Amino acid sequence: MNTTIKRLAGKLIPAVAALTHQTAAAVPVPLATTHTSTSFNHMMVTTSITAVAIVCVLLLYQFWRFYQRAQRREADIRQQLWRQANYDYLTQLPNRYLLQKCLEEAIIDCQQSQQQLGLLLIDLDGFKDVNDIAGHAVGDRLLQNAALRIQSCARSGNTTAKLGGDEFVVVIPKLRDIQVLHEIGAKIVNTIRSPFYIEDNQYFVTASIGIAVFPDHSKSGEELMMFADQALYAAKRAGKNQYQFFTQTMQREIRDRISLTHDLRSAVANGELHLVYQPIYRLSDLCLIKAEALIRWQHPTRGAIPPDVFIPLAEESGVIIEIGKWIFDEVLHDLSAIDLLRLQGTQISLNISPVQFAHPQHLMAFIKRLQRSNIPCERFCFEITEGLLLEPSKVTQDTLKNVKHAGIKLSIDDFGTGYSALGYLKKYQIDYVKIDKSFIKNLEVDNYDFILCRSIIQMAHELNIKLIAEGVENARQESILKVINCDFIQGFLHGRPTMFSSLLEQVYQQTAHQRVHSLMNNETKH
């Protein structure tokens, strides 16, 4: 634009000069004229030249003004493009690109002054729930308010940036004392957990923070971000709503998790997984009524990996979908290899991950396979977590309806450790509730766990839901559960996880005992 205007102006000025010269030359001067005629002609020429000059000056002025406006407009556009490339549009904080430049410059300054630098990586716990329940408009307002709160906790001269989503970064250069990082971390945690007031409603989130220090942990900005992210992950695993400093132990744990996840991806193909079945007994007569299918992993070099270690890895990585499909195949293989009458109506419980409900194609394929076989869907129970029912997606709701419509039972696992929302139990027609073993472990008459278990059982019975107590390991726990009318028990007291053949043997012995007992009763009557 500027080049075009300059080119036009360069052509216009010589044209004006030429026009003026031609105007003057175009007026003839006769050889014999009176003095009056000469004066008049001279005046006309002068007037014409002046008029042309004024018009040209006005045109040049207008061109100059247009040129100035174009320059300002170009400068504004450049500034706008630069800001869009370097700042988050929602919070107006520096984005990831500008943060990288600022962090590199701050590290160079700290190297020269031989001072430390702190990097805080902040993630908002529970933001997704607010976004999903209240909508993106409220979520955006919350992010804006959170950005202001975080900025207010940082000192002047620090850089506060937004990485994307609900993640923020604070860079604190030229530290003289690490204690400053503790103070700022605690201040951010405290200010974020205060309620956010948006459109006459209160919303709550918390902050998990990972902290890395230059040069103690690394001299590279990229590595500082990576280490802060590892510390953030540790803060979330420790319960959220807190800050954690990076340690070398965290790095070893992260590497171990990555290695274990990599091995887990090939565990199915390598035949390293197997199933065991743990019996569930009716408490009134200790009759084996149900059995829970449990997965086990025998690592080729590390040995047995506990489920509470590898199941979270499988869910985080998405491998749980492949593992779930393998479990379905194994259970059907076990059941297809026997006469179902030998199980005497024993129900098989399968643990289903929320990830599987989010991608339910394998669940539905399993149900279709059951419907095509001679295995009734009523012989199966899906164990799910409480969190799945809090704010289920449309896909999850539809899948739950299809599962119930097929006749498969539903059970809530580890009840009492999450939301414990009994209203959802009735809404989604839950058949069983499993009281978490943490409440059974210290169960004594009239202690807190006793009162809690009794309340859960009473309320669930009002909703026509059966109760299963997990982790029953001694006779005292069993007797107390009888007193408060628990329906079923599961635990090492009567049945440890076992291979399918052993489960069949238990069912067979139970059936034989029942027959003998029935015959003896008949003989006594006669």
Secondary structure as the mmCIF struct_conf table of DSSP 4:
data_model
#
loop_
_struct_conf.conf_type_id
_struct_conf.id
_struct_conf.beg_label_comp_id
_struct_conf.beg_label_asym_id
_struct_conf.beg_label_seq_id
_struct_conf.end_label_comp_id
_struct_conf.end_label_asym_id
_struct_conf.end_label_seq_id
HELX_RH_AL_P HELX_RH_AL_P1 ASN A 2 ALA A 26
BEND BEND1 VAL A 27 VAL A 27
BEND BEND2 LEU A 31 ALA A 32
HELX_RH_AL_P HELX_RH_AL_P2 HIS A 35 ASN A 86
STRN STRN1 TYR A 87 TYR A 87
TURN_TY1_P TURN_TY1_P1 TYR A 89 THR A 91
STRN STRN2 PRO A 94 PRO A 94
HELX_RH_AL_P HELX_RH_AL_P3 ARG A 96 SER A 113
TURN_TY1_P TURN_TY1_P2 GLN A 114 GLN A 114
STRN STRN3 GLN A 116 ASP A 125
TURN_TY1_P TURN_TY1_P3 GLY A 126 GLY A 126
HELX_RH_AL_P HELX_RH_AL_P4 PHE A 127 ALA A 134
HELX_RH_AL_P HELX_RH_AL_P5 HIS A 136 CYS A 153
BEND BEND3 ALA A 154 ALA A 154
HELX_LH_PP_P HELX_LH_PP_P1 ARG A 155 ARG A 155
TURN_TY1_P TURN_TY1_P4 SER A 156 GLY A 157
STRN STRN4 THR A 159 GLY A 164
TURN_TY1_P TURN_TY1_P5 GLY A 165 ASP A 166
STRN STRN5 GLU A 167 LEU A 175
BEND BEND4 ARG A 176 ARG A 176
TURN_TY1_P TURN_TY1_P6 ILE A 178 ILE A 178
HELX_RH_AL_P HELX_RH_AL_P6 GLN A 179 ILE A 192
TURN_TY1_P TURN_TY1_P7 ARG A 193 ARG A 193
BEND BEND5 SER A 194 SER A 194
HELX_LH_PP_P HELX_LH_PP_P2 PRO A 195 PRO A 195
STRN STRN6 PHE A 196 ILE A 198
TURN_TY1_P TURN_TY1_P8 GLU A 199 ASP A 200
STRN STRN7 ASN A 201 TYR A 203
STRN STRN8 THR A 206 PHE A 214
TURN_TY1_P TURN_TY1_P9 PRO A 215 HIS A 217
BEND BEND6 LYS A 219 LYS A 219
HELX_RH_AL_P HELX_RH_AL_P7 GLY A 221 ARG A 237
TURN_TY1_P TURN_TY1_P10 ALA A 238 GLY A 239
BEND BEND7 LYS A 240 ASN A 241
STRN STRN9 GLN A 242 PHE A 245
HELX_RH_AL_P HELX_RH_AL_P8 GLN A 248 ARG A 265
TURN_TY1_P TURN_TY1_P11 SER A 266 GLY A 271
STRN STRN10 LEU A 273 ARG A 282
TURN_TY1_P TURN_TY1_P12 LEU A 283 LEU A 286
STRN STRN11 CYS A 287 HIS A 299
TURN_TY1_P TURN_TY1_P13 PRO A 300 ARG A 302
STRN STRN12 GLY A 303 ILE A 305
HELX_LH_PP_P HELX_LH_PP_P3 PRO A 306 PRO A 306
HELX_RH_AL_P HELX_RH_AL_P9 PRO A 307 SER A 317
TURN_TY1_P TURN_TY1_P14 GLY A 318 GLY A 318
HELX_RH_AL_P HELX_RH_AL_P10 VAL A 319 SER A 336
TURN_TY1_P TURN_TY1_P15 ALA A 337 ALA A 337
BEND BEND8 ILE A 338 ILE A 338
HELX_RH_3T_P HELX_RH_3T_P1 LEU A 340 LEU A 343
TURN_TY1_P TURN_TY1_P16 GLN A 344 GLY A 345
HELX_LH_PP_P HELX_LH_PP_P4 THR A 346 THR A 346
STRN STRN13 GLN A 347 ASN A 351
HELX_RH_AL_P HELX_RH_AL_P11 PRO A 354 ALA A 358
BEND BEND9 HIS A 359 HIS A 359
TURN_TY1_P TURN_TY1_P17 PRO A 360 PRO A 360
HELX_RH_AL_P HELX_RH_AL_P12 GLN A 361 ARG A 372
BEND BEND10 SER A 373 ILE A 375
HELX_RH_3T_P HELX_RH_3T_P2 CYS A 377 ARG A 379
STRN STRN14 PHE A 380 ILE A 384
TURN_TY1_P TURN_TY1_P18 GLU A 386 GLU A 386
HELX_RH_AL_P HELX_RH_AL_P13 GLY A 387 LEU A 390
BEND BEND11 GLU A 391 GLU A 391
HELX_RH_AL_P HELX_RH_AL_P14 LYS A 394 ALA A 406
TURN_TY1_P TURN_TY1_P19 GLY A 407 GLY A 407
STRN STRN15 LYS A 409 PHE A 415
TURN_TY1_P TURN_TY1_P20 GLY A 416 GLY A 416
BEND BEND12 THR A 417 GLY A 418
HELX_RH_AL_P HELX_RH_AL_P15 LEU A 422 LYS A 427
TURN_TY1_P TURN_TY1_P21 TYR A 428 GLN A 429
STRN STRN16 TYR A 432 ILE A 435
HELX_LH_PP_P HELX_LH_PP_P5 ASP A 436 ASP A 436
HELX_RH_AL_P HELX_RH_AL_P16 LYS A 437 LYS A 441
TURN_TY1_P TURN_TY1_P22 ASN A 442 ASN A 442
TURN_TY1_P TURN_TY1_P23 VAL A 445 ASP A 446
BEND BEND13 ASN A 447 ASN A 447
HELX_RH_AL_P HELX_RH_AL_P17 TYR A 448 GLU A 462
TURN_TY1_P TURN_TY1_P24 LEU A 463 ASN A 464
STRN STRN17 LYS A 466 ALA A 469
BEND BEND14 ASN A 474 ASN A 474
HELX_RH_AL_P HELX_RH_AL_P18 ALA A 475 VAL A 483
TURN_TY1_P TURN_TY1_P25 ILE A 484 ASN A 485
STRN STRN18 PHE A 488 ILE A 489
BEND BEND15 GLY A 491 GLY A 491
TURN_TY1_P TURN_TY1_P26 PHE A 492 HIS A 494
STRN STRN19 THR A 498 THR A 498
HELX_RH_AL_P HELX_RH_AL_P19 PHE A 500 LYS A 525
#
